[in-house]
């Protein structure tokens, strides 16, 4: 059984070297290996990859596609993508925290109302 497992591993490795479709693109590997240390919500105390953040509930699909296209085209650097997704997640978590706090909610609503009157 151990010999069969070894052969299977060798075939997989050789297949990947030959340009198998399962091989990751360099840009994809970079997103998966670059980690962010966010101190919010479910990510508090954990390092999370930019790839995982891009595919989290915080990033709408259309935004994810746009960010990936811009990154692949070289219009956004890895650091820029990292900053954008970190900011989106942080702001979403901050908004969620405000919603769960009644006093913060009324303050936010009051600020919004004032803003609307200024326009």
Rosetta silent file (secondary structure, phi, psi, omega in degrees, C-alpha in Angstrom):
SEQUENCE: XXXXXXXXXXXXXXXXXXXXXXXXXXXXXXXXXXXXXXXXXXXXXXXXXXXXXXXXXXXXXXXXXXXXXXXXXXXXXXXXXXXXXXXXXXXXXXXXXXXXXXXXXXXXXXXXXXXXXXX
SCORE:     score description
SCORE:     0.000 S_00000001
   1 L     0.000  -41.016 -179.786    0.000    0.000    0.000 S_00000001
   2 H   -63.204  -36.504 -179.778    2.843    2.392    0.837 S_00000001
   3 H   -65.783  -43.056  178.990    4.427    1.742   -2.564 S_00000001
   4 H   -61.463  -41.834  179.567    1.181    2.595   -4.369 S_00000001
   5 H   -61.803  -40.773  179.578    0.866    5.832   -2.415 S_00000001
   6 H   -64.124  -43.916  178.866    4.423    6.781   -3.377 S_00000001
   7 H   -61.236  -41.404  179.836    3.752    6.099   -7.059 S_00000001
   8 H   -61.527  -43.485  178.997    0.614    8.195   -6.926 S_00000001
   9 H   -62.173  -41.406 -179.290    2.550   11.110   -5.384 S_00000001
  10 H   -64.138  -42.741  179.906    5.235   10.856   -8.076 S_00000001
  11 H   -63.611  -43.695  179.736    2.647   10.901  -10.859 S_00000001
  12 H   -60.823  -46.567 -178.792    0.937   13.932   -9.343 S_00000001
  13 H   -62.813  -42.724 -179.798    4.217   15.806   -9.024 S_00000001
  14 H   -65.786  -39.707 -179.952    5.208   14.967  -12.592 S_00000001
  15 H   -62.329  -39.178 -179.804    1.765   15.997  -13.861 S_00000001
  16 H   -67.094  -37.560 -179.892    2.063   19.381  -12.178 S_00000001
  17 H   -65.621  -29.583 -178.280    5.489   19.972  -13.730 S_00000001
  18 L   -81.819    8.779  178.028    4.036   19.306  -17.167 S_00000001
  19 L    86.342   34.932  176.987    1.621   22.216  -16.792 S_00000001
  20 L   -56.822  151.154 -176.993   -1.322   20.321  -15.351 S_00000001
  21 L   -67.280  -15.604  179.742   -4.474   22.436  -15.026 S_00000001
  22 L   -81.536   -8.596 -179.267   -4.314   22.148  -11.229 S_00000001
  23 L   -67.922  133.953  179.732   -1.098   24.179  -11.145 S_00000001
  24 L   -76.692  148.194  172.668   -1.563   27.600   -9.562 S_00000001
  25 L   -74.801  151.858  179.034   -0.745   30.777  -11.375 S_00000001
  26 H   -56.700  -39.236  179.897    2.058   32.838   -9.773 S_00000001
  27 H   -64.898  -36.349 -179.777   -0.384   35.657   -8.956 S_00000001
  28 H   -68.886  -43.166  177.617   -2.709   33.176   -7.247 S_00000001
  29 H   -60.164  -41.309 -179.810    0.140   31.702   -5.189 S_00000001
  30 H   -61.337  -42.131  179.853    1.172   35.213   -4.128 S_00000001
  31 H   -66.985  -34.048 -178.408   -2.356   35.953   -2.890 S_00000001
  32 H   -77.921  -27.476 -176.784   -2.480   32.646   -0.998 S_00000001
  33 H   -96.349  -12.973  177.779    0.934   33.044    0.650 S_00000001
  34 L   -87.414  121.100 -176.454    0.603   36.718    1.602 S_00000001
  35 E  -110.932  153.486  179.664   -1.002   36.936    5.021 S_00000001
  36 E  -120.924  141.509  177.578   -2.692   39.753    6.875 S_00000001
  37 E  -107.717   90.216 -178.955   -2.945   40.058   10.637 S_00000001
  38 E   -91.254  143.081 -179.351   -6.379   41.611   11.175 S_00000001
  39 L  -110.518   44.417 -178.940   -7.570   42.431   14.657 S_00000001
  40 L  -136.384  150.174  171.871  -11.307   42.300   13.914 S_00000001
  41 H    46.001 -137.523 -176.326  -14.181   39.850   14.115 S_00000001
  42 H   -66.033  -15.239 -178.231  -13.586   36.223   13.272 S_00000001
  43 H   -93.170   -4.575 -178.283  -10.014   37.024   12.170 S_00000001
  44 L   -55.694  124.645  177.716   -8.922   38.467   15.540 S_00000001
  45 L    80.773    5.439 -179.943   -5.699   36.791   16.617 S_00000001
  46 E  -124.179  148.467  170.853   -5.286   34.868   13.353 S_00000001
  47 E   -92.410  135.264 -177.547   -3.216   35.443   10.278 S_00000001
  48 E  -131.320  142.334 -178.367   -5.336   35.090    7.156 S_00000001
  49 E   -75.044  153.738  177.054   -4.276   35.022    3.518 S_00000001
  50 H   -59.821  -37.682  178.223   -5.259   37.761    1.104 S_00000001
  51 H   -58.259  -47.351 -179.379   -6.822   34.972   -1.013 S_00000001
  52 H   -65.130  -37.670  177.381   -9.066   33.891    1.892 S_00000001
  53 H   -65.118  -41.992  178.627  -10.082   37.491    2.560 S_00000001
  54 H   -59.507  -34.143 -177.093  -10.940   37.986   -1.107 S_00000001
  55 L   -99.686   16.678  178.781  -13.177   34.923   -0.938 S_00000001
  56 L   -85.093  172.322  179.571  -14.736   35.809    2.413 S_00000001
  57 L   -65.849  -14.660 -176.090  -18.326   36.911    3.008 S_00000001
  58 L   -79.687  -23.683 -175.806  -17.099   40.498    3.251 S_00000001
  59 L  -105.778  110.753  178.186  -16.091   40.875   -0.392 S_00000001
  60 L   -60.761  149.278 -175.005  -18.998   40.793   -2.864 S_00000001
  61 H   -54.055  -42.404 -178.210  -18.359   38.614   -5.916 S_00000001
  62 H   -65.528  -36.626  177.012  -18.303   41.542   -8.359 S_00000001
  63 H   -67.102  -42.449  179.708  -15.717   43.366   -6.224 S_00000001
  64 H   -59.448  -47.311 -179.323  -13.605   40.208   -5.950 S_00000001
  65 H   -60.895  -42.750 -179.180  -13.650   39.738   -9.732 S_00000001
  66 H   -64.452  -44.898  179.118  -12.718   43.367  -10.317 S_00000001
  67 H   -61.932  -43.572 -179.971   -9.843   43.255   -7.809 S_00000001
  68 H   -64.387  -40.899  178.809   -8.517   40.018   -9.294 S_00000001
  69 H   -63.354  -45.108 -179.618   -8.705   41.400  -12.841 S_00000001
  70 H   -65.175  -38.145  179.301   -6.885   44.597  -11.878 S_00000001
  71 H   -67.422  -46.142  179.997   -4.244   42.615   -9.982 S_00000001
  72 H   -63.579  -33.479 -179.457   -3.702   40.157  -12.849 S_00000001
  73 L   -78.462   -7.047  179.867   -3.446   43.039  -15.313 S_00000001
  74 L    83.526    9.352  179.628   -0.753   44.630  -13.158 S_00000001
  75 L   -81.844  -21.462  174.772   -2.873   47.694  -12.401 S_00000001
  76 L  -122.412  139.373  175.731   -2.891   46.862   -8.674 S_00000001
  77 L   -84.619  167.622  177.393    0.107   45.634   -6.693 S_00000001
  78 H   -59.466  -41.394  178.723   -0.138   42.820   -4.158 S_00000001
  79 H   -62.766  -37.636  179.589    0.186   45.409   -1.370 S_00000001
  80 H   -66.913  -42.713  178.249   -2.670   47.435   -2.824 S_00000001
  81 H   -62.461  -44.510  179.091   -4.947   44.367   -3.002 S_00000001
  82 H   -57.748  -46.011 -179.762   -3.941   43.488    0.567 S_00000001
  83 H   -64.016  -44.740 -178.458   -4.783   47.014    1.744 S_00000001
  84 H   -61.845  -50.515 -177.257   -8.133   47.103   -0.065 S_00000001
  85 H   -67.238  -36.924  178.102   -9.395   43.757    1.260 S_00000001
  86 H   -62.408  -43.264 -179.331   -8.108   44.499    4.773 S_00000001
  87 H   -65.340  -44.453  179.627   -9.912   47.834    4.763 S_00000001
  88 H   -59.747  -47.351 -179.517  -13.178   46.335    3.478 S_00000001
  89 H   -63.865  -44.980 -179.554  -13.136   43.608    6.141 S_00000001
  90 H   -61.556  -44.222 -179.611  -12.200   46.046    8.911 S_00000001
  91 H   -66.814  -39.567  179.221  -14.951   48.510    7.932 S_00000001
  92 H   -63.315  -42.590  178.966  -17.543   45.724    7.656 S_00000001
  93 H   -67.282  -37.642  178.575  -16.620   44.433   11.111 S_00000001
  94 H   -64.907  -41.729  178.734  -16.713   47.971   12.555 S_00000001
  95 H   -64.491  -40.582  178.999  -20.174   48.515   11.076 S_00000001
  96 H   -63.471  -40.501  179.267  -21.314   45.172   12.474 S_00000001
  97 H   -64.663  -39.260  178.980  -20.012   46.147   15.927 S_00000001
  98 H   -65.510  -39.721 -179.683  -21.910   49.451   15.745 S_00000001
  99 H   -62.097  -35.287 -177.405  -25.130   47.644   14.800 S_00000001
 100 H   -80.919   -8.258  178.804  -24.890   45.436   17.863 S_00000001
 101 L  -109.412  111.068 -175.735  -24.438   48.461   20.156 S_00000001
 102 H   -58.243  -40.003 -178.083  -27.697   50.458   20.539 S_00000001
 103 H   -68.496  -38.782  178.798  -25.995   53.703   21.604 S_00000001
 104 H   -67.023  -35.227 -178.678  -23.558   53.586   18.699 S_00000001
 105 H   -64.522  -45.700 -178.663  -26.431   52.890   16.318 S_00000001
 106 H   -67.433  -35.914  177.256  -28.400   55.970   17.342 S_00000001
 107 H   -64.026  -44.228  179.604  -25.239   58.110   17.156 S_00000001
 108 H   -64.235  -42.140 -179.792  -24.505   56.794   13.654 S_00000001
 109 H   -63.948  -40.659  178.776  -28.083   57.401   12.558 S_00000001
 110 H   -63.700  -41.865  179.492  -27.933   60.950   13.920 S_00000001
 111 H   -64.338  -41.180  179.300  -24.688   61.630   12.079 S_00000001
 112 H   -63.000  -43.417 -178.318  -26.185   60.271    8.857 S_00000001
 113 H   -61.774  -43.228  178.445  -29.262   62.466    9.259 S_00000001
 114 H   -62.032  -42.927  179.110  -27.089   65.549    9.788 S_00000001
 115 H   -59.978  -42.012 -177.958  -25.045   64.669    6.718 S_00000001
 116 H   -64.819  -37.399  179.772  -28.183   64.404    4.597 S_00000001
 117 H   -67.871  -32.403 -179.431  -29.354   67.855    5.755 S_00000001
 118 H   -69.068  -21.017 -175.478  -26.014   69.422    4.797 S_00000001
 119 L   -78.427    0.000    0.000  -26.421   68.312    1.204 S_00000001
